[in-house]
Amino acid sequence: MKYGSVALTLLCLFSANSFANLKVITASEQASLNEIEQQFSIDAELIKVNDKFSKLNKRYYDLQELKESIAANEVAYNELITQLPNKILAKANLAQFYSQIETNVNSTANLTQKSKIDAAAIERQRVIVQQEYEIVEKQRLDKSQQLFKLKTDIINRLLADLSKSSSNYKVNLDGSTQCSKYQSITDCLKKSKSEILSSTRNDSPFLNDKSVLLSYNVTDASMNMQGKLDYKVAMNFKPSYNSKIDTVLNEKLGLRSAMITLVSNVKADWYINGIKVGTGTKLFHEVPLGKHGILASYQNSDKSSIEKIEGNGVFSYNFNQKTSAVNTNKASNSVERLSPVAHKPEPKNGKTKAKFTLLADNTTIPTPSPKKQETDKKQDYEYFIGVPAATPQQNSDFSTERLR
């Protein structure tokens, strides 16, 4: 037998009839909910701070590139110093060679100063963005507290109504089912009764499989020659508070969470409301219902949006997969013409992306990069005559030069 039309009819009847007396949320409670939504609207603030965070992430990435340029200059300087003894012995183009070293030193000094200024500015902006995110989260927390209070008031009202001895839940159902052409109307209705009751209990938030049936009356029934049975049934139940009411309340008040899927065509860094939640092409993350700022970051690009989460969903952010080489010689072109500058080995997956988080989250603290081999700063820029020998061979060459 078919029961597909039963569920459809039940939905229509519940909205038109059954909730006339019993309502999960009354008109006044709905008005209170609307007032809370308006009072704690975070749309504008969330859009603003999410945009600031995107720009901050871009500036941090630029700072990392600046540091890479400084590291490349240091490598170039060390190569030049290595060549210096031979240049001195050859006595050829020494002025030009010293000029190249001086250009390198000045470039490194300028880039280092800029990196310090940029790092300080980024830190100041990071503090501001963090404070703005905390304000948004504070509003979100205050809103949740107001919603929980409203939920408590609604539950107390429902418990008071449902506990009354006079409380009952009437359902008038118009339905249809397919019977055998050789079956009587009475036999078909008897076989359909359990399914009708089960569908009615499942579709109502005030009923469950333990709800007591107070009365069940078939008020009308007719069957055509093909065995289709149309009927009208009047049912009366004893309603009770159950988990389905709690589920409905959580959905209407936005107090439940949802599992969202974050998808990208690259291994992006993912942030929700300024907090890093992971890196990858596909992540699963649970968030409370409501509006959230989602940001995906890959290399030097960010994509973000403000999403109203009403249930489980998939959010996709795709990027152009272009691995741009890091030009580490921008500040020392003259050096490059005479002596190739050693490039910093590039990771297999492209540039090293800047990783940091605004709010406390131990899982997003970046692993410190291995420290580069540092030279004695007192000797780094002693590039004129009299530079100390760095190797036994250099010591021998310098001694030979002095004997001449």
PEQUIHU-V650868 format. One record per backbone hydrogen bond with DSSP energy under -0.5 kcal/mol. NH is the residue of the N-H (numbers start at 1). CO is the residue of the C=O. If there is no record, write none. Layout:
NH;CO  NH;CO
//
This chain:
6;3  7;3  8;4  9;5  10;6  11;7  12;8  13;9  14;10  15;11  16;12  17;13  18;13  19;14  20;17  21;18  22;18  23;21  30;26  31;27  32;28  33;29  34;30  35;31  36;32  37;33  38;34  39;35  40;36  41;38  46;42  47;43  48;44  49;45  50;46  51;47  52;48  53;49  54;50  55;51  56;52  57;53  58;54  59;55  60;56  61;57  62;58  63;59  64;60  65;61  66;62  67;63  68;64  69;65  70;66  71;67  72;68  73;69  74;70  75;71  76;72  77;73  78;74  79;75  80;76  81;77  82;78  83;79  84;80  85;81  87;83  88;84  89;85  90;86  91;87  92;87  97;93  98;94  99;95  100;96  101;97  102;98  103;99  104;100  105;101  106;102  107;103  108;104  109;105  110;106  111;107  112;108  113;109  114;110  115;111  116;112  117;113  118;114  119;115  120;116  121;117  122;118  123;119  124;120  125;121  126;122  127;123  128;124  129;125  130;126  131;127  132;128  133;129  134;130  135;131  136;132  137;133  138;134  139;135  140;136  141;137  142;138  143;139  144;140  145;141  146;142  147;143  148;144  149;145  150;146  151;147  152;148  153;149  154;150  155;151  156;152  157;153  158;154  159;155  160;156  161;157  162;158  163;159  164;161  167;164  169;237  170;168  171;235  173;171  173;233  175;173  175;231  177;229  178;2  179;177  179;227  183;180  188;184  189;185  190;186  191;187  192;188  193;189  194;190  196;192  197;193  198;194  199;195  200;196  201;197  202;198  203;199  204;200  207;204  211;208  212;238  214;212  214;236  215;236  217;234  219;217  219;232  220;232  222;230  224;228  227;224  229;177  229;227  230;222  230;228  231;175  232;220  233;173  234;217  235;171  235;233  236;215  237;169  238;212  239;237  240;206  245;242  246;242  247;243  248;244  249;245  250;246  251;247  252;248  253;249  254;250  255;250  256;250  258;287  260;258  260;285  261;313  262;260  262;283  263;261  263;315  264;281  268;266  268;280  269;297  270;278  271;295  272;275  273;293  275;272  276;274  277;270  278;270  280;268  283;262  285;260  287;258  289;256  290;309  292;307  294;292  294;305  295;271  296;303  297;269  298;301  301;298  303;296  305;294  307;292  307;305  309;290  309;307  310;308  313;259  315;261  317;263  321;319  322;320  323;321  324;322  327;325  328;326  330;327  332;329  336;332  337;333  338;334  338;335  339;335  350;347  353;351  358;274  359;274  364;361  365;362  379;376  380;376  381;377  382;379  383;381  387;384  395;391  396;392  397;393  398;394  399;395  400;396  401;397  402;398  403;399  404;400
//
